[in-house]
Structure formats: structure tokens, C-alpha cells
Amino acid sequence: MNTFVATISKIILGPPIRWLLIKKIDGWENIPEQNFILVSNHLSHSDWFMSGYICAPKKFVFIGQVDQYNTGFNAIWRRLIYWWASTIPVDRKSDESKRQAIANAVQMLKNGYRVVIYPEGGRAYDGVMKEFKPGVGILYLETGVPVLPVALKGTREILPPHGKLKIKKIVEISIGKPLDFAKEQETAAGFDKDSEQYHKLCADITQKIENKVRKLLEDMSNVKS
């Protein structure tokens, strides 16, 4: 989504998202001026709108699956959204597709885009955050672009899996401070990208990001609304 499209989206969708759905946002001041890798838990398709609300009006893209919703109205709706958002496609059943999606995301980050990734690999249907997959660690090591951890609460209630949108002002968003792993990136420069050491660094970075998002969720749950 280039700057023009992101700006138009912010103007059209921003006010209703803020007024009708979002109850509370903490940490808005933590959003960097430059590009970043936005990482959050994934509960609902409505997460896209919340992540977009954070990223716009700067240019940004999502990484989105193409192994579901390939027939009927769902396919038309998905393709329309993906076209509008310039989404990076990934077939989660194909290792080659996943490698290509990461390569495309790396290039977008190098071109100054903000990239949104949901490292669980899919929505948490039961509402419990799953373990993160290591792709986000690779994105950082390949670019050095800071990671912006975000925790979402309430999006599953406004748009449940296979359910209909409910207009409720209940969504809470917690935005953490940008995460930097410069030491790990420096160490990774000495490793072959197919080596066990490189993959371990990716996993370590991913775990630290996951822990931060879990902490943001925990803190949200401990605060009375």
C-alpha cells in the first residue's frame, strides 16, 4: 500500500475504526517515524484494520495467506483487499512460497515500507496466542529494521472466525517500544544463512519478540478497563 493509498485509507477508514471499534490505545508515542516490522498476536481478520490504523498514512504492506478463501465471494473479497493493500502473498503449505514471501518482505523493508506480519501463522481460533514462527527473526537479521510489538484485545469479539462483524467499541491496543537486535545481527553476519547458528539466532530473536507481545497482553489483562 503506497503512501497515497495508505493516506486515502486512513481518511476513509480511520475515523470509523477509531470511533466505533477502538476503546483504548496505549503506547502510540512508541511508533517510530521510520519504517518498522509490526508484529502482533492474531485473533481475527479485523486485526488487519487495527494494524493498518497504526501504520497509515505511511506506506505499508501485509503478509497474507493465499491457501484459503479461494472460491466464491470469499475469494473475490480477499483478492480485492489484497489488491488494495498490495499484500505479499504466502501459501503456508509451500516452503518455497514462504521463502519468497520473506524475500519480498525484505525488499519492501529496504524500500522504506512498514511490514505487518502475524508470526503465529494464522488466527488463534481459541483466543490463546500461539508460538511465533521464525520468519520475523529472518526479516530483522536481513534488514536491521526495528520491530514494533503490538498486542490486540477484543478483535475476536467484533469479528469471530467464520462470524459476522459486530460494531462494538471494545478493541484495546497496546504498542510496545521498538525492539532492536543489533548485537544478534552483527553476530549473524559471520554465519552462513543455511547454518544451524544462523537459524538459532532467528529463533532466539523470534522468541524475544514473542515474549514481549505476551508481556503486553499480560499487562493489558492486569489493568482494569
PyMOL commands that set and color helices and strands:
alter all, ss='L'
color gray80, all
select helices_A, chain A and resi 3-21+28-30+47-55+72-85+95-110+135-143+155-158+182-188+196-222
alter helices_A, ss='H'
color red, helices_A
select strands_A, chain A and resi 22-26+37-40+60-65+88-90+114-117+147-153+171-175
alter strands_A, ss='S'
color yellow, strands_A
deselect
rebuild
show_as cartoon
